[in-house]
Amino acid sequence: MAEFDEELFEASLCIESNEWTKDTLSGLPACKGVLFFTDASDQPIQLLQVANLRRTAQAKLIHEEPLWPHRKTDISELTTKIFYTCCDNNFEMQLTYIQLAHAVFQKNAGDWIQLPKISLAVIETDSYLPFFYVSDNPKTDENRKAFGLFPSRKAAAAFCETLNAVFELCRNPSLLNTGRETSCPYLQMQTCPGPCLGTGNRKSYSDAVQRACTAAAGQIDSTTQQLYEQMNLSAQSMRFEQAATLKKQIESLKQLTGNDFTWVHDLQNLCVLHIDIGAKRKITGKNKKRQLYKAWKITAKDIYELGIFVPQTPEQVMSFLNRRWNDGQKFVYSPTHKEHLAVLSLFLFRSNPSGLWLDCTQKIPEDDLTNGLFHK
């Protein structure tokens, strides 16, 4: 391992021997943060996210009774130095841990970082017959569109399958350019217009791709409304079979408004506001302290620290956010786009995530912000 910069950490404790006691560890703060244990040569032993720095260090290094055989390796005999950084909340702790893991372990950082795998719905609009498929590659450009985030690969696959079916995009791409296109079951079931055989109108297919991308970007309601209008016109014109098909398409699209698809957007537009607790500040002339809050703006590629504030009134909070929204300080912690999205997914899809998480892809939702901060 390459030498690391000790200034990456907030502070450290060091003893000449490895005889750790409650007295020697009393200098550690009793707050959540990141602990890093090293030996006499500054070689790493463990890097941990912990809820209480002092308590965890004591549990790792002080043993009043012999360890049972099934316990993990006793690091107290190796550790001569402890580095640490305090954090105010779980999100900040996760970012700090990843930042330190990359700085300390460099190429081997992946061995220390455990994050969920990401799954995205992708469509390449310049391909022969564009269709939605699942990918973990978040790359986007003029022709490659990626949509997310999803809680699982299963949810991403259901999203792709629904859009391909509703808008009659290719659902069997493995047969393209093989000469066996006529054996496609979707063509035989007449659920595909057969553009690969020249029987479908390419202009109509391109229009369907555009409508599918609009729906994928979160415009499910407007898309279903258009289908409702088409269904009513078909029914009025006595085209009942077509009306029944449109009804099934509407019902399929409505499934994409469930909880698994709450955070699905075009990645190029995704924007999330996260607010969580910060430190406590003493009020002048009073004994009690006032709780501070921290705010972050998170896009599909970056995190911006918006600063610290006290939520006194909804108007003051909105004023603070509007002032800082485009001037936040970029927080550099991860070298890969995929890893960044995995961190965001880790928090968005927890059953009970800490702090407040708001979808700001269109704008800051003032009512949700007010309810989250003032009407808990």
N, C-alpha and C positions, 0 to 999 in steps of 0.2 A: 504494500500500500504506500502511495506517495505521502509525503509529509503534508499535514493539514494546518491551516491557519487557526491558531487558538483563539484569535479575535472573532472567529465566526460565532463563538459561544458567548453568552452573557457574562459568565464567571466560571470559576473552577475551585475545587478543593484538592489539596495534595498532602500526603503524609509520607514520611521517610520509610516507614514500614507499612505493612498491610494490616495492621491491627486497628481496624475500624471500631469505634464505639459510638454510643449515642452522643457523647460530648463532641467528638470530632465531626459528626454529621449534623450537629445542631445549627451549623451555619447555612445549611441548605434551606431555602424557603419552602413553606408548606403550601405550594400552589401547583397547578398543572403545568406541564412543560415537557421538554426533551432532555433525557439523561444520556450521557455518553461515558462509559467506563473504559479506561485504558490501563495498560501495564506500565512498568518502569521505563520501557522504551517507546512509550506513546503509541504502542500498537493497539488496535481496537479490540475490545472484548464484547461489548454490547452497546447498541443504540436503541433507546426505548422512548415511546410516548407514554407518559404517565399522568395519572390524575393528581398525584401528590409527590413532589420531588423527594422530600425528606422521608416520608413513610416508605416509599419504594426503595430508596437507597438503604434504609435500615433493614428492610426485609431481605434485600439481596446480600448485604454485607455483614449483618450481625445475626448470629445463630446461637440462641441460648441453649438449645438442645441439639444433639447430633442429627444431621440430615438423614432421612430415610433413603434407602437405596434407590427408590423410584424417582426421587427428586432430580432435577436437572443439575448440571455441573455447578459446583460451588465456586463462584467467581471471586469470593472474598479473599482467597489466597493469592489471586493474580492482580487484583485491582490496587493501584497505587495513586490513581488520579481520577477525579470525576469532573467532567465538564457539564454545564447545564445552561439552559435558556428557559425563562419563564414565559408562559403564554396565558392569555386571558380567556380563551374559549377553544372549543374543539377544532373549529375550522382553522384558526391561526396555528394551532398545534400541528395539525396535519401538514399544512404548507411548510412550516418551519422544519418538521421532520424530513420531508422530501428534499428541501433545500440543503439541509445539513448532510443527508445521506449522499447526495450527488457531490457535494464539496469534499466530503471525507473519503468516500469509497470510489468516487469517479466511475471508471468503467464497470466496477462491480456493484454499483448502487442498486441495480435490479435485484440483487440477492437480498436486499434489506427492505425493499419497498413492495408491499402487497396491495394491489388495487384491483377492482373488478374489471373484467374485459368489457370493452365497449362494442356495441353493435349499432350500425347506422344503415339507413335506407338510402341507397345510391342509385342514380340514373345518369347515364352518359348520353346526352342529347344529340351528340354528333355521330353516334354509332348507327349501324345499318338499320336496326329496328330497336330503338331505345326501350328499355324496360327496367323496372325496379328490382334490385337485388340487395342482399345483406352483405355488408363489408365492415371491417374494422379500420379501414383507411379513411381518415378524415379530410383528405386532400380535396379541395374545391377549386374550380376555375370557371371560365366562361361556359364550358361544355359539360363539366362534371359537377353535379349537384348532390349534396349530401344532406340528409335530414335526420334529426335526432333531438333529444336523447331518448333512449329506451331503457327500461329496467332490465331487459334480458334479450338474448338473441331470439327467443321464441316470439316476443312481442314485435321485434323488428321484422321477423319473417311474416307474421300475420299482417302487418302493415303493408309490406310489399305485395303479398298475395292479394290482399283486398284491392289495392289500387290497380294492379295489373288486370284483375278480373273485371272490376267496375268499368274501367276505361278501355277494355279489350286490347291491352298491350300484350306483347309476346310472353307466353307463360311456359314455353318449351324451347328456349334458345339453343339447347344442345343439338337440335335438328337443323338449325339454320346452315345453309350452304353445304348440306350433306347429300342432297338429292332425294332425301326421304321425308321431305316436308309434308307430303300428302298423308303420311302415317300419323301425323300429330292428332292425338285424341281430342284436343280442343277444337281443331278444324272439323273433325268428324262429328262432334257434338254440336257444331254450328254455334260455338261460343267465341269464335275468332273469325274476323272477316278475311283472313288469309292474305295479308299484304306480302308475305314472303313468296307467294305464288303469283303475284301480280293481279290477284283477284280483288284485292282491297285497294282503296284509294289512298295513296301516300300522303296527300294533303290532309285527308281526314285523320290519318294516323298521327301526323304531326300536331294537328289541333288537339287530339286526344292526349298526347304527351304533355302539351301545355296545360290543359285542364287538370291533368293528374298532378302536375308539379304545383299548381295553384292550391289544390286540395291538400297536398302533402305539406305545404308551407303553413298550414293551420286554417285555411279557408274552407273548412268542412261545411259550415252552416250555409254560406253563400252558394257552394257547389250543390248541396242537397236542395236548396231552394230552386235552383235552375232545373234540376231533375224533376222536382215536383211540378213545375210549370209544364215541362215536356210531357210528364205523365198525364196531366189533366187534359192537355191538347190531344194526346193519343186516345184517351178515353172518349173525349167528345167526338173524335173522328172515327169511332167504332174500331180502332186498332187496339183491341183488348190484349192481344198477346204482347205487343210492344209495351203497353202500359204496365203489364204484369212484370216484364223484364226490368223496366225502370223502377218499379216499386222494390224489387229485390236489390237493385243497385243502391237505392236510398237506404234500405235497411242495413246493407253491408257497410256503407259509409258511416252510418250512425255509430257503429261499433268502434270507430276510430276516435270517438269522443270519450272513451273510458279512461280510467285512471292510468293505465299503462301508456297513454299517449298525451298526458297533460303537458309534458315538456318538449313535445316534438315541434321543431321549427326548421326552416332552412338554416343550416349552421352559420351561414354568412351573416344572418340577422339576429341570431340568438343573443339575448342579453338578460342577465339575472342580477337582481339586487339582493345582497345578503347583509343582514344586520344582526349583530350579536353583542353580548356584554363585553365591556372593556374593564379597565381598572376602576377603582373607587377613589374619588377625590375628596379631600377634606374641605368642608365649607368654612370659610373664614368666620371666626367668632362662634362656631358651634362645634360640639364634640362629634356629632355623627358625620358620616361620609355620604357623598352623593354618587350614585351609580352612573358611570359613563357608558356609552355605547359606541361600537365601531361599525363602519359601513364599508362594503366592498361592491364594486361594479365588476361583473364577471361576463366576459364574452366567450365565444367558442375558442378563442386563442389566448386570451390574456386576462389578468386580474389587475384591477386598479384599486388602490386604497383611497377611499374618499375622506377618511379622517374620523375624528372622535367628536361626539356631540352628546348633549343632554336632551332627552325627549320631553320638553316642557309642554309644548302644544303641537298639534298636527301642522299648523301653519309654519311654525318655526322649523320643524323637521323638513318639510317640503322646500322651504327656502334654502336650508342648508344643502340638501341634495341637488337642487337646481344650480346652485353656485358651484358645486364641486363636480357635477356629473361629467363634464368634458375636460376636467383639469386634474383628475386623480393621478396619483403616483403609481407607475407600473411596478408590480411586485414580481420580480424574476425569481423563479424557484424551480422550474422544470425545463429540461432541454427538449422535450418532445410534445408535440401537439396531442398525440394520443394519450399520453400520461395526464396531461392537463384535463382532458375531457373525462378521463377515468376518475380523477379527484372530484370533479363536479358531480358526476353520476353517483359517486359514493355517498354524497350528502343529500342530493335531491331525492334519492330513492330509499332512504332510510325510513323505517316505519314511524319514527319519532325524531326527526332531525332537530338539532339544537338551533336556536335563533329563528330568525324570520327569513324566508326565501320567497321572493316575488318575481314573477315573470314580467320583465320590462321590455320585451321585444318590440311592443308597440309604443308604450309609454309607462311611466311609473303609475301603478294603480293606487290612487290616493285612498280609496275606501279600504282596500286590503291593508295598506300601510297603517292607516289609523286604527283599524280593528286589531292588527297584530301588535301594535305598540301600546295602545291606550285602553283597549277593551278586552284584555286577556281574562 
